[in-house]
Structures are given as structure tokens and as C-alpha cells.
Amino acid sequence: MLPREFIVAWMLVFLVILPNIFNPCTCQLEPRWAAKKRHVMREKVRKMFYHAYDNYMTHAFPHDELKPLTKSFTDSLSELGNLRLEHLPQDYNGSALTLIESLSSLLIMGNSSEFERAVLWLSQNITFDVDARVNLFECNIRVLGGLVSAHILATDSTNRLVHGAYKNQLLILAEDLGKRFLPAFNTSTGLPYAWINLKYGVMVNETTETSTSGCGSLILEMGALSRLTGDPTYEYVAIRALRKLWSMRSSLNLLGTTLDVVTGDWIEYSAGIGAGVDSFYEYLFKAHILFGKEEFWRMFHSAYLAVQKYFRHGPWYHEADMRTGKATYWQLTSLQAFWPGLQVLVGDIAAANSSHREFFHVWEKFGVLPERYLLDHQMLHPTEKYYPLRPELAESTFYLYQATK
């Protein structure tokens, strides 16, 4: 699990630093006291980030993540798919996951020297040619996404990197990783396996079950990789999987939660906007923004209208059977909190306000957003009372603030 300081720092980066990046003129118009407060908050974010980053580098690097209470580490990326660690080499020291995920932050905060040191170390020490079974979805959004995003920022002329210091090392790593994803897509349906061994491909007797998010949340990173490398393969397989998934929707334009990638049959027909499905909706719309394809907008628009019709009950969103639209589970989950932010991007501000208000009421009630809250009983789920420091509500709050300030 990521240390609390690291995640909170990222939340504050969204809420404090990014408004300055995208709205630089507002600083010239705000009162002096407001500018001072903004500076104080910016420095607080910086200190929080480096508190987490420096402790990771001291106590956990080059492993994946820091365990802050014990000052130890976890190789979470590979451990997730190797519960008995039977495939990991004895000398395996992780993939420096937190360092990869911190690259963009280092550039945003203007620390080009530390970024250059990190890139040099990664280019000389990290290899993905390792006997490790990883989750395709997690590895895509965290590792491939981290490498591609940092590469794009590094090649932005506004970043003050030493001339010639960055030589596309991150893109080279990203392409190597992307190639290792491709065997997962070798199915009769084009839907990818949920798990892939980075060295050997799909394992013998690998599970064929995956989630809607696992199949439908690959296009941003893999599409960007294709555009950056000139190799259309990555974008092609991601779009093919997305199209197949969309073809499996019900007559109500709803999708389920889990499916079989070989048979193309649904396993779990109940779904909502939370775990297992959430990023499918997010990626559809953001793919339209990033690539400008009308196809993505048509898919998203139909799916969005279906969600609003069958999942929404007042300000809340329950789960429903994709075949009938009838409610199945009445619960709020912390992963659902991305939805108001997505509604802002779509331009449905009134609906975003309504849904965000209810999430925030739950936040105010408990001081955090619980992992699962039972709407029909107005109580916490007995076994999921915890708060894993998810950033979705902070992101939605940021978008809604920007749209309504």
C-alpha cells in the first residue's frame, strides 16, 4: 500500500499546483493574501511529497513501495500475481514502482536534476525481462502509464532539463514493456487475459476471467505508446478489445462486471460505476478527448445515458443487472467517487453537483470516505470500514471547483 503522505501529497498536487499550471493568469488577479496562502499551500505540498519520496528512497528503493510503519518494503506489483512468490527470482528487488510513479511529480515540481538521476538509474538497472506474473490492468496504468506520462513531460520544451540529458530512455522502457503485454491479447475474442508473465507470456492454465475495467481501460496508455513509437500494434489491440467489449453490451447499453476472455461470455451480470467497471467509462471519454475519435464519444454517450437511466436513484448510484436494469446492490463505494469528476468533463455540471454533494456528506459524516457504505441501511459495511486513501473524491472536487468557481 502506498504511504499516506505520498497519496495525500498527490491529492494536494491536484488541488493546489495544477490550478496554477492551467490558469496562470489567475495568480495576477488574486488578492495579496490569497497569493500568500497559495504559496504556503504549495510549499506544504512540496514538503509532503519529499517526506514520502525521500523516505521511500531511503528505506525501500529499489523495491516497489514503502511500508512506512516498519520502514520496510513490498514488491507489490509482482507480489499481487505471485502470492507464493514461486516465480520470482531470488535476486529480484522489485521494479522501483514508486520511483516510476514519482517521475511526473518531480518534473511538475521543477526538480529536473533528481528526475535526470532517476531516469539514468532506471535506464541502467530496470529490466522487464523477469519471471514475474503481473496484473495487466495494474501494470498498464501504473508502470506503462508512469513511463509514458513522464516521457511526454520530459520532451516538453518548457521543462528545463540539461540539453541532451534525456534521450528517450523512458520511452524505450515503455516500448519494451508494451511488447510484453501483447501475448495477453492472443485470444479468439481479442479480449486480453488479466494476468501476464513478463518473461514467458500467458501462463499454462491461466485464469480466463477478467473484469470490464481490465479489458476496457488500456487505450490511453497503449494508444499513446503507439503514437509515440509509430507502431500501431498497441493501439490496435487495445481498440479491438474495447470494441469487442462494447459489442457484448445488453440491449439496455449496460455491461456486467466480469467475463471470460476465451468464450466471450459474461460471468457477473450485475454492475455499477464502482470496482470492476469504473475506469471503463472514464477511459472511453478520455480516449475521445485524447485521440479525437468520434467512435469513442458514441460509445461513451450511449453508456452514460444508460448509467443515468438504470443506475441512478436520486443523487445515488446503485448496482443493477445489465440484462434487466433492475437494482441488485444498494451501496456506495469509494471508487465510485470518480463519477462527479467525469460528469464535469462531460459538461453535466448539475448532475455532478448532485452526486458530489452526497459523496461529500458521507465524507463529512466519517471524516473520510469509507470503502463501502450500505445505502439501504445507512451504515458502514461490516468488513469494509477502512479508507485506503483513494484520490477519486479529491479529483472530482478539483474538477468541480474549476467548473464552478
C-alpha positions in Angstrom: 0.0 0.0 0.0 1.3 3.5 -0.8 2.3 5.6 2.3 -0.4 8.0 3.4 1.9 11.1 2.9 2.5 10.1 -0.7 -1.1 9.8 -1.7 -2.2 12.9 0.3 0.6 14.8 -1.4 -0.7 13.7 -4.8 -4.2 14.9 -3.8 -2.9 18.3 -2.9 -0.9 18.5 -6.1 -4.2 18.2 -8.0 -6.0 20.7 -5.7 -3.2 23.3 -5.4 -0.5 23.1 -8.0 -2.4 22.1 -11.1 -4.8 25.1 -11.0 -1.7 27.3 -11.3 -0.4 25.4 -14.2 -3.6 25.6 -16.2 -4.7 29.0 -15.0 -1.5 31.1 -14.6 -3.3 34.4 -15.1 -5.4 33.9 -12.0 -2.4 34.5 -9.8 -2.1 38.0 -11.2 -5.6 38.9 -10.3 -6.0 37.4 -6.8 -5.5 39.5 -3.6 -2.1 39.5 -2.0 -3.4 37.4 1.0 -4.7 34.8 -1.4 -1.4 34.6 -3.3 0.5 34.2 0.0 -1.9 31.4 1.1 -1.4 29.7 -2.3 2.4 29.9 -1.8 2.2 28.4 1.7 0.0 25.5 0.5 2.3 24.9 -2.5 5.3 24.6 -0.2 3.3 22.3 2.1 2.6 20.0 -0.8 6.3 20.1 -1.8 7.4 19.1 1.8 4.8 16.4 2.0 5.9 14.9 -1.3 9.6 14.9 -0.4 8.8 13.5 3.0 7.3 10.5 1.3 9.7 10.4 -1.6 12.9 10.7 0.5 11.7 8.0 2.9 10.9 5.7 0.0 14.4 6.3 -1.5 16.0 5.7 2.0 14.1 2.7 3.2 12.5 0.9 0.2 14.2 1.8 -3.1 14.6 0.0 -5.5 11.7 -2.1 -4.3 8.1 -1.1 -5.3 6.7 0.6 -2.2 7.5 1.7 1.3 5.8 0.3 4.4 6.1 3.5 6.5 5.3 2.0 9.9 8.0 -0.7 9.7 10.4 1.2 7.4 10.4 -1.9 5.2 9.2 -2.5 1.7 6.9 -4.5 -0.6 7.3 -5.6 -4.2 3.6 -5.1 -4.6 3.5 -5.2 -8.4 4.8 -8.8 -8.7 3.5 -10.0 -5.3 0.0 -9.3 -6.4 0.2 -12.1 -9.0 2.7 -14.3 -7.2 1.1 -14.9 -3.8 3.6 -17.7 -3.0 6.4 -15.9 -4.9 7.0 -19.2 -6.7 8.1 -17.5 -10.0 10.2 -14.6 -8.7 14.0 -14.9 -9.0 15.8 -15.0 -5.7 17.7 -11.8 -6.6 14.5 -9.9 -7.6 14.5 -6.5 -6.0 11.3 -5.0 -7.4 10.6 -2.6 -10.2 11.1 0.7 -8.5 7.4 1.3 -8.9 7.2 4.3 -6.6 10.1 5.9 -8.4 8.4 5.4 -11.8 5.2 6.8 -10.4 7.1 9.8 -9.0 8.8 10.9 -12.2 6.0 13.2 -13.4 5.8 14.8 -9.9 9.5 15.5 -10.0 9.1 17.4 -13.3 5.9 19.2 -12.3 7.8 20.4 -9.1 10.7 21.6 -11.2 13.3 19.1 -9.8 15.0 18.3 -13.1 18.2 17.2 -11.5 16.5 14.4 -9.5 14.4 13.5 -12.5 17.6 13.1 -14.6 19.2 11.0 -11.9 16.1 8.8 -11.7 16.0 8.3 -15.5 19.7 7.4 -15.5 19.2 4.8 -12.8 16.1 3.3 -14.4 17.8 3.1 -17.9 20.8 1.3 -16.4 19.1 -1.0 -13.9 15.5 -1.8 -14.7 14.6 -4.7 -16.9 11.1 -6.2 -17.5 12.7 -9.5 -18.7 11.8 -11.1 -15.4 9.8 -14.2 -14.5 7.0 -12.3 -12.7 3.3 -12.7 -13.2 1.6 -9.3 -13.1 -1.9 -7.9 -13.4 -2.2 -6.3 -16.9 -4.5 -3.6 -15.7 -2.3 -2.5 -12.8 0.9 -2.8 -14.7 -0.6 -0.7 -17.6 -2.0 2.2 -15.5 1.0 2.4 -13.1 4.1 1.3 -14.9 3.4 1.9 -18.6 1.3 5.0 -17.7 4.1 6.3 -15.5 6.8 5.9 -18.1 4.7 7.3 -21.0 3.5 10.3 -19.0 7.0 11.2 -17.8 8.4 10.8 -21.3 5.8 13.3 -22.6 6.6 15.8 -19.9 10.4 15.3 -20.4 10.1 16.1 -24.1 8.1 19.3 -23.4 10.2 22.2 -24.2 9.1 24.1 -21.1 10.9 21.7 -18.8 14.4 22.8 -18.0 16.3 19.6 -18.5 20.0 19.7 -19.3 20.4 19.7 -23.0 20.8 16.2 -24.3 20.4 14.6 -20.8 17.1 12.9 -21.8 17.4 10.6 -24.7 14.1 8.8 -24.7 15.2 6.3 -22.1 11.7 6.1 -20.6 10.0 5.6 -24.0 12.5 2.7 -24.7 11.5 1.1 -21.4 7.8 1.7 -22.1 8.0 0.1 -25.6 9.8 -3.0 -24.1 7.0 -3.3 -21.5 4.3 -2.8 -24.1 5.7 -5.6 -26.2 5.4 -7.9 -23.2 1.7 -7.1 -22.9 0.9 -8.3 -26.4 0.7 -12.0 -25.7 -2.2 -11.3 -23.3 -4.3 -10.3 -26.4 -3.8 -13.5 -28.3 -7.3 -14.8 -27.6 -10.1 -15.8 -30.0 -12.1 -12.9 -28.8 -9.3 -10.3 -28.8 -10.1 -9.7 -25.1 -6.9 -9.8 -23.0 -6.0 -12.1 -20.2 -6.0 -10.4 -16.8 -2.6 -11.8 -16.0 0.7 -11.9 -17.9 4.1 -13.2 -17.2 6.6 -10.5 -18.3 9.2 -13.1 -19.4 7.1 -16.0 -20.7 3.7 -14.6 -21.7 0.4 -16.2 -20.7 1.0 -19.0 -18.1 -0.3 -22.5 -18.6 -3.8 -22.9 -17.1 -4.0 -19.2 -16.6 -7.5 -18.0 -15.5 -9.7 -16.7 -18.3 -11.7 -14.5 -16.0 -11.2 -10.7 -16.2 -13.1 -7.5 -15.4 -14.7 -4.9 -17.7 -12.1 -2.4 -16.4 -9.3 -4.9 -17.2 -10.4 -5.2 -20.8 -11.6 -1.6 -21.4 -9.0 0.5 -19.6 -5.9 0.1 -21.8 -6.5 2.5 -24.7 -5.0 5.7 -23.2 -1.6 4.3 -22.3 -1.3 1.8 -25.2 -2.7 4.3 -27.7 -0.2 6.9 -26.6 2.6 4.4 -26.9 1.6 3.7 -30.5 1.5 7.4 -31.3 4.9 8.0 -29.7 6.7 5.0 -31.2 5.0 4.8 -34.6 4.0 1.2 -34.0 0.2 0.9 -34.4 0.0 -2.5 -32.8 -0.5 -1.4 -29.2 -3.4 0.9 -30.1 -4.9 -1.7 -32.4 -5.1 -4.4 -29.8 -6.5 -2.0 -27.2 -9.2 -0.7 -29.5 -10.0 -4.2 -30.7 -10.6 -5.3 -27.1 -12.7 -2.2 -26.4 -14.9 -2.8 -29.5 -15.4 -6.4 -28.6 -16.3 -5.5 -25.0 -18.8 -2.9 -26.3 -20.4 -5.5 -28.7 -21.2 -7.5 -25.6 -23.4 -4.9 -24.0 -27.0 -5.6 -23.3 -30.0 -4.2 -25.2 -30.0 -1.5 -22.4 -26.4 -0.5 -23.3 -25.2 -1.9 -19.9 -22.2 -4.1 -19.3 -21.5 -6.6 -16.5 -18.5 -6.7 -14.2 -16.6 -9.9 -15.1 -16.3 -12.0 -18.2 -14.5 -14.9 -19.8 -11.9 -13.7 -22.4 -11.9 -17.0 -24.3 -15.6 -17.7 -24.6 -16.7 -14.0 -24.5 -19.4 -14.9 -22.0 -20.4 -12.7 -19.1 -19.7 -14.2 -15.6 -21.2 -11.5 -13.4 -24.2 -9.6 -14.8 -24.5 -7.1 -12.0 -22.6 -3.9 -12.4 -22.5 -0.3 -11.4 -19.9 2.6 -11.6 -17.6 1.1 -9.0 -14.9 -1.6 -8.8 -14.5 -3.7 -11.9 -16.2 -1.2 -14.3 -15.4 2.3 -13.2 -12.4 3.1 -15.4 -14.1 1.6 -18.5 -16.4 4.7 -18.5 -13.5 7.1 -17.6 -11.3 5.8 -20.4 -14.0 5.9 -23.0 -14.5 9.6 -22.6 -10.8 10.5 -22.0 -9.9 8.5 -25.1 -12.3 10.7 -27.1 -10.5 13.8 -25.6 -7.0 12.4 -26.3 -7.4 10.9 -29.7 -10.5 12.8 -31.1 -12.2 9.7 -32.3 -16.0 10.1 -32.7 -16.3 6.3 -32.1 -15.3 6.7 -28.5 -17.8 9.5 -28.0 -20.6 7.5 -29.4 -19.8 4.6 -27.1 -19.5 6.8 -24.1 -22.6 8.8 -24.7 -24.7 5.7 -25.0 -23.1 4.1 -21.9 -23.5 7.4 -19.9 -27.2 7.7 -20.7 -27.7 4.1 -19.7 -25.9 4.7 -16.4 -28.1 7.7 -15.7 -31.2 5.8 -16.5 -30.7 2.5 -14.8 -28.1 3.0 -12.0 -29.1 6.4 -10.7 -31.6 6.7 -7.9 -31.9 10.3 -6.8 -28.3 11.5 -6.1 -27.1 8.0 -5.5 -25.9 5.2 -7.9 -26.7 1.6 -7.1 -25.8 -1.5 -9.0 -28.1 -3.3 -11.4 -28.5 -6.3 -13.6 -27.2 -5.5 -17.1 -30.0 -7.6 -18.7 -33.0 -6.0 -16.9 -31.8 -2.8 -15.4 -33.2 -3.9 -12.0 -31.3 -2.9 -8.9 -29.1 -5.5 -7.3 -27.0 -3.8 -4.6 -27.6 -0.5 -2.9 -24.1 0.6 -1.8 -21.7 3.5 -2.1 -18.1 2.5 -2.7 -15.1 4.9 -2.7 -14.2 4.0 -6.3 -17.5 5.5 -7.4 -16.3 8.9 -6.4 -14.6 9.5 -9.8 -18.1 9.9 -11.3 -18.7 13.5 -10.4 -15.4 14.5 -12.0 -16.2 12.6 -15.2 -19.6 14.4 -15.3 -17.8 17.7 -15.1 -15.6 16.8 -18.0 -18.7 15.8 -20.0 -20.4 19.2 -19.1 -23.2 17.7 -16.9 -22.5 20.1 -14.1 -25.9 19.9 -12.4 -25.6 16.1 -12.1 -22.0 16.4 -11.0 -23.0 18.8 -8.2 -25.8 16.4 -7.0 -23.6 13.3 -6.9 -20.6 15.0 -5.4 -22.8 16.5 -2.7 -23.8 13.1 -1.5 -20.3 11.7 -1.5 -19.1 14.7 0.5 -21.9 14.2 3.0 -20.6 10.7 3.7 -17.1 12.2 3.9 -18.2 14.7 6.5 -20.1 12.1 8.5 -17.0 9.9 8.9 -14.1 12.3 8.2 -13.1 10.0 5.3 -14.8 8.2 2.5 -15.3 4.5 3.6 -14.5 1.8 1.2 -18.1 0.6 1.2 -21.3 2.2 2.6 -24.7 0.5 2.6 -27.2 2.9 1.3 -30.3 0.9 2.2 -29.2 0.6 5.8 -27.3 3.9 6.1 -24.4 2.2 7.7 -20.8 1.1 7.1 -20.2 -2.3 5.5 -19.2 -4.5 8.5 -16.0 -5.8 6.8 -15.1 -2.7 4.7 -15.0 0.1 7.1 -11.5 1.2 6.2 -10.3 4.1 4.0 -7.5 3.1 1.6 -6.6 6.8 0.9 -8.2 6.7 -2.6 -7.9 10.1 -4.5 -11.1 9.9 -6.6 -13.1 12.3 -4.4 -10.2 14.8 -4.4 -10.0 14.7 -8.2 -13.8 15.1 -8.6 -13.6 18.0 -6.1 -10.9 19.7 -8.1 -12.8 19.4 -11.4 -16.0 20.6 -9.9 -14.2 23.6 -8.2 -12.6 24.6 -11.5 -16.0 24.4 -13.3 -18.0 26.4 -10.7 -15.6 28.9 -9.1 
